[in-house]
Amino acid sequence: MLKTGTTGRVISKNRHIALIFLDGVGIGTKNSSINPFFKANLPTLKYICGGEIPAIPFKNKSTKHAEVIGLDACLGVKGLPQSGTNQVAIFTGLNGPKKYGRHFGPYPPSALRQILKELSIFTALKKLGRSVVFVNAYPPEFHTYLAAGTIRLTVTTLSCQYAEIPLLTERELLQNKALSSDLTREKWRELGYKNIIKITSQEAGKHFFDIAINNDLSVFEYWLPDHAGHRRNMDEAVGVLEKLDDFLHGFLEQNLRNVTLIIVSDHGNVEDLSTKSHTINNVPCIIVGDNRKSLGNKIRSLLDIAPSILNYLK
């Protein structure tokens, strides 16, 4: 399943990082009645995590294929972690909740937008002349609202706008140079884009790999786990996670020489369907591929993600 050797395609000697940002995924208990991770079929995740899904009680570990780390999502601030401030932390390395004085979301608070403008990993790498792509594709309606200023932007989309990194469109999706937020492109077809052909999550994983080897940093945001968690829908959550697992399989069956995959989340949610709220559970950080151990040794907090990526790609 996992290819890290010299066989297969010839790829760049440069370093490449593929970052899968998961919204709303924490490390929960081994309780299949509330935790879809223990109801879903997740062979790829189990494989890279040493044969078992991370669960409470959890200790950081180095498996044959990955560094598996649990990170505190509360960041020293009382209350339930939220997307806005915690994503600021992930993508800048600064403690968003502490700087703002509380957890806030789902969008970044206006008081922290200057930090995103000046210090996001997107901006920092762009200044260094590195190639950065946010691979999520957005339909024409989104771009119309964006141009009119009538849509609120997330941390990732706002950071891209500040760094003058284009948000991708239907065109890039058709060229397999972008990903649909649902991986399989079904949502695009539901919106009426019948020219968009459905693909498998595994195919999407291969597309993400092909994008990653042509850029220094490639970021994909998978927000469906958070939505399933808020709806407390076990079947939906299982489906979302199984899609993710197939996506990982498609990526990891490629030759990972010179490529590092980092998977991280902002806060817990979907791992505990007994509540529709976020959780205070630790969140996973999983690192696979080239130099995974050296990167893994540097990451002990959400605040370490952006600096570690920046230093690695300098």
N, C-alpha and C positions, 0 to 999 in steps of 0.2 A: 504493500500500500504506500509506504513512505519512501521516497527516493531522495537520497542525499549524496549519492556518489557521482562519478564522472560520466556515466553512461547517459544516453538520451540526447536531447537537443543541446546545441552549443549556445551558451548565453553569455552575456556581458561579464567582464571581470569586475565590474563595479559592484558596489554594495546596493542591495535593494531591500526595502522594508515594505511589507504589505500589512496594513493595520486593519483588522476587523473590529469595529467599535460596536459593541452590543448595548442596546438600551434596555435597562431593567432586568439584568441577570445577576443574581447573587448565588452564594453557596448556601444551600438549604439542608434540611434534614433528609434522611433516607425514609421518606414517608410517601409512598406512591399515591396516597389519597389526596395529598395537597401539592406534591412536588412532581411536576410533569417530567423532570429529568429521570425519574425512576419509574416512569410509565412508558416513556418513549423508547424507541429502538435507536440507539445512538452508538453504533459500532466504531465509528471513526474517533469520536470523542473519547470513548473508553480506551481505545487502542493507544492514542497518544498520551493519555493520562495514566498509563500503567495498568490498565485492565479494570479500572473502576471510575465512576463519576465522582468528582469532588463533593464532599458532604461534611456537615458538622458532626463531630469535631474534626477540623481540618488542620493539617500541618503541611507547610511548603515541602515540595519534593521535586527531585530530579529523576525523571523516568528515562527509559532508553531513547525516547524520541522528543521529550519536551521538558521545559521548566514549568512547573505548575505552582502558582503563587496565589495566596489569598491576601487581598488588600482591604484595609479599612475604608469604608465609604463615608463615614461620618466626619472624618477630617478634623476631629477635635471640637465640633460644633454640635450642640444639642438639637434634637429633632430628627425628622426623617430626611435623609438625603434626597436632593432633587436634581433634575437633569440640568437646569440652567447653570447653577453654580458649580456642580461637580464636573460638568463638561468643560467649563472654564479651567478647572484644575487640571484635567487630563490634557487639554490641548495647549496650555501655557506653562504648566509647572508651578503656578501660583495658587495659593489656597483660596479659591473662589468663595466658599461659604464664610471663611473667617474674614476675608476682606470686605464682604458685603454685610457681615454681621449675623447672617442666618442663611439657612438653606432656601433656595428660590428656584422656581421652575414653572413650566418647562422651558421657557425661553431665557436667554441671558439678560440679567437686569441691566438697565441703561447705565448704571454706575460702573459696570465692569466692561463696557464695550470698548473703551479706550485701551484697556489691557489686551483685549482680543486684537485690536487693530495693530498694536505695537509689538506684542509678544507671542502671538500664537505660533505654533510650530509651522503653520503654513507660511506666515510672514517671514519667520526666521530662515527657513530653508530657501524661500524665494530670493531673499537678499543674498544668500550664498551662491545663487545661480543654480540651485538644484531643481530638478523637475519634480513637481508635486501635482497629483491628480486626485480629486475627490470623485470617485467613480459612479456615484448614484446619478441616474438620469432622471430628469424632470420633464413633464409634458409641457406642451406649448402654453397651456393655461397658467401654469406656475410662472413661466417667464413673462407672460403678459401682466400678471399681478405684480411681479417683481419690478418690472419697468414702471408700473404705475405707483409703486410704493404702497400697495394695499395689502401686503402679506407680511406677517411676522416671521422673522428668520431665526433659525436655531443657531446654536454655537458653531456648528460646522459650516452651514451655508453663509452665515454672517462673516466668519473668518475667511472663507474663500472670497467673498465680495471685497473685504478689506485688502486682501493680498492680491487682488486682481487675478484670481484663478477662476477660469470660467466654469460655470455650472453646466453640466452636460445635458444633452437633449436627445430627442428621438433619433437624430442622425447618428450620433455616436453609438446608441444602443443597437441600431440596425447594423452597424459595422463591428459589433462585438467589442467596442472600445469603451463601453459603459455597462453598468449593471442596473437592473430593475430592483427597486427596494424589496420586492417580494421574491426575488431571484429568478422565478420562472416566467415572468412577464405577463402573467394572467391578468393582473390589475390593469395593465395597459389595454388589453383586449376588452376588458369590461368597460373601459372609458371610451371605447369605440375605435380604437386603433387596430383595425383588423389586419393591417399590413405588418404588424408586429407578431412574429411567430412564437408560439410557446416553446420554451426549452426546458430541460431538466435542471434541477439545482446543481447537479454534478457538472453539467456543461457550463453553468455560470461560474463554478469554481475554476474551471480551466480558463475561461475568459479572464477572470480576475488575475490568475497567474500570468497570462500573456500580457496583460496591462502592467503588472508589477515588474516584469523583467525589462520593461521599456521606460521605467520611471524610477526615480530615487525613492520617493514615498508615494504609495497608493493607499487611499483610505476608503473603506466601505462602511457605511452606517446601516445597521440592521435594527430597526426600531420595532419590528413586529412583536418581539417578546414582551416589551413593555405594554403594548396595547392588549395583548392576550392576558397579561397579568391583571390589568385594570378591569377587564371583563370577567375575570375569574372563570374562564372557559377552558376546561381541561382538554377537550378534543382539539380546540384551536391551538392551545399551547403546545400540545404534543406534535401537531402538524408543523408548527413554526420551528420547533427544535429539530424535528427530523429533516426538514428542508435544510436547516443550517448544517446538520451532520453530513448530508449528501454534498453540500457545497464545499465543506472542508475536504471531503474525500476527493472531489474533483481537483481541488487545489493541490493537495498533498501527494497525489499520485504523479505529479510532475517532478522533474529534477530540481531539488531545492538548493543546489550549489549556488552560492552568492545571494541567495534569497532568504530572508528571515520573516516569518509570520508571527505577528503579535495579535493576540485576541484579548480584549479588555472590556469591562463594562463600567458604567457610571454609578449604579446603585442596584440594590436588589428589588425584586418584584415578582417575576414569573415563577420563581422557585417556591413561593408560598401562596397558593391560591385560596388559603383560608381567609385572606384579606385582599381587598382591592387596592390597598395602599402600598406604597413602597415599604421596604424593610430596612433594618439596620444591619443586616447580614453583610459579611465581607463579600467582596466581588472577586471573580477569578481574573487572573492574568496568566495566559498560557503562551509560551514562546517556543516556536519550532523552527528548525533550520539552521542556517549558518550562524556561528557565534552565539548560539542560544544561551550557553552557560555564562559567558561574559556579560551579556545583556541581562540575563536573569539575576546575576549577582548584584547588579546596580539598581534593580527595581524592588523596592520595599514599600512603596506608597504610590497612590495615584499621582502624586506630585513629581514622581520620578520618570513618568512615561515620556513626556515631551523632552526633558533634558537628555535622557538616554538616547532617544531617537536622533536628536540634534547632534550630539557628540559622535554618534556612530556614523552619521552620514556626512560629517564635516570633511 
